[in-house]
Amino acid sequence: MKAFALFLLIVGLFLFLSIIGVFNFNFRLIVEIIFAIFFGVEGIRELTKRNFIGIGGIIFSVFLFTSIFEIFGYRFSLNQTFVALIASYLIGIGIHILLKKTITPNFWEKW
């Protein structure tokens, strides 16, 4: 419940900043903020389980936050965001394979 209260505070702050004209607030921004928080939390949760695939979620969350606040002065399109999602998880999977000692697929054991 506290996370939802914090989210409402942030949305209210952004609304006031958009009224003043300091910050542009629209539906795409809300969706990007929700997904950035979701992928960041998911990445941290996976890293606490010693699963390095969570690095992909953190990389994508950072990418979304740079797109939201236009840190590099550029707003990324939907296609670029989708490719960044795939690329960040490929990086996470590659790091997971390099750092994990044994990887045993369990798919064929049932047959």
LINJOPE-V412039 format. One record per pair of residues at least 6 apart in sequence whose ideal C-beta (glycine too) atoms are under 7 Angstrom apart, sorted by the first residue. I is the first residue (numbers start at 1). J is the second residue. Records with the same first field share a line. If there is no record, write none. Layout:
I->J + J
//
This chain:
14->23 + 25
15->25
17->23
18->24 + 25
29->68
32->64 + 67 + 68
33->68
35->64
36->61 + 64 + 65 + 68
39->57 + 60 + 61
40->57 + 58 + 61
42->54 + 57
43->54 + 55 + 56 + 57 + 58 + 61
44->54 + 58
45->54
46->53 + 54 + 57
47->54 + 55
51->96
52->92 + 95 + 96 + 99 + 100
53->92 + 93 + 96
54->92
55->91 + 92 + 95
56->88 + 89 + 91 + 92 + 93
59->88 + 91 + 92
60->84 + 85 + 88
63->84 + 88
66->72
67->75 + 76 + 81
97->103
//
